[in-house]
């Protein structure tokens, strides 16, 4: 029985150790990238053959598919397991600077309207937008942390977003020093990562909006969007259940 317990603990350790390294994804103007957040390095996994990209979002639920937004207002399907983008879905929202999926699967974004960006909802099957409102300034990055939407406003940093009105609230009232063009949550470590157009990778304190430089990704192109695949921790859960069952067996044996 001790042998079985040791094996179960080793299995659990194996599952946990695989969750230590965090990977997020990015789109530059014509390429798709996988980012190692620990090393602050990027590996190209795909090339986009369509028009210039401006944003990226991966669907919730642990899937690897999502969309990238083109400068011309079209959406393209993307699969980050292969780095492949597909033929355009269409769309009517030119210059969507930021995209993010809510936990319920609704796609949100910000459309550039002469430097004052507007919050929009998008249908990810055809790219058609619905205007929501709010034109607080230039916004190039958006992310959901739980059910709360955040955006990065050029010059003033991290804000929360009211999805009903489009109103935004600065998380700390301080100016943001870097213009972030992408944001993504680390699926395992719970850290908010952000990238600048020049390819610098940062961690961002969600409570204060303070950024810390991790390194430069050396993309060779402007970073236009970031996203991550949601972690669904089923293997660890199953291992914990197995350990619990072994504990019950051990207790019965002792009796």
MOGIRA-V970712 format. One record per pair of residues at least 12 apart in sequence whose C-alpha atoms are under 7 Angstrom apart, sorted by the first residue. I is the first residue (numbers start at 1). J is the second residue. Records with the same first field share a line. If there is no record, write none. Layout:
I = J, J
This chain:
5 = 246
8 = 243
12 = 236, 239
15 = 235, 236
16 = 236
19 = 188
20 = 188
21 = 38
22 = 36, 37, 186, 187, 188, 189
23 = 35, 36, 37
24 = 36, 184, 186, 227, 228
25 = 226, 227, 228
26 = 225, 226, 227
27 = 55, 56, 223, 224, 225, 226
28 = 53, 221, 222, 223, 224, 225
29 = 52, 53, 54, 221, 222, 223, 224
30 = 47, 48, 52, 53
31 = 44, 46, 47, 48
32 = 44, 45, 46, 47, 83
33 = 45, 46
40 = 201, 214, 215, 216, 217
41 = 217
42 = 217
45 = 82, 83
46 = 83, 84
48 = 85
51 = 70, 71
52 = 70, 71
53 = 68, 69, 70, 71, 224
54 = 69, 70, 71, 96, 97, 224, 225
55 = 68, 69, 96, 97, 98, 99, 224, 225
56 = 68, 69, 99, 225, 226, 227
57 = 99, 100, 101, 226, 227
58 = 101, 227, 228, 229
59 = 101, 105
60 = 101, 103, 105, 230
61 = 230
62 = 229, 230, 231, 232
63 = 229
64 = 79, 80, 81, 229
65 = 78, 79, 80
66 = 78, 79
69 = 96
71 = 94, 95, 96
72 = 94, 95
73 = 91, 92, 93, 94, 95, 96
74 = 88, 89, 90, 91, 92, 127
75 = 88, 89, 90, 91, 127
76 = 88, 89
89 = 125, 126, 127
90 = 126, 127
91 = 126, 127, 128
92 = 127, 128, 129
93 = 111, 129
95 = 111, 112
96 = 109, 110, 111, 112
97 = 110, 111, 112, 139, 140, 141
98 = 110, 140, 141, 142, 225
99 = 142
100 = 142, 143, 144
102 = 144, 147
103 = 146, 147
107 = 121, 122, 123, 124
108 = 120, 121, 122
109 = 121
110 = 139
115 = 137, 138
116 = 135, 136, 137, 138
117 = 135, 136, 137, 138, 139
118 = 133, 134, 135
119 = 131, 132, 133, 134, 166
120 = 132
132 = 165, 166
133 = 165, 166
134 = 165, 166, 167
137 = 153
138 = 153, 154
139 = 151, 152, 153, 154
140 = 152, 180, 181, 182
141 = 180, 181, 182, 183, 225
142 = 183
143 = 183, 184
149 = 161
152 = 180
154 = 179
155 = 175, 176, 177, 179
156 = 174, 175, 176
157 = 175, 176, 209
158 = 170, 171, 209
159 = 171
171 = 207, 208, 209
172 = 208, 209
179 = 196
180 = 194, 195, 196, 197
181 = 195, 196, 197, 223, 224, 225
182 = 194, 195, 196, 224, 225, 226
183 = 195, 226, 227
184 = 226, 227, 228
185 = 228
186 = 228
187 = 228, 229, 230, 231
188 = 231
191 = 203
192 = 204, 206
196 = 223
197 = 222, 223, 224
198 = 222, 223
199 = 216, 217, 218, 219, 222, 223
200 = 215, 216, 217
201 = 213, 214, 215, 216, 217
202 = 214
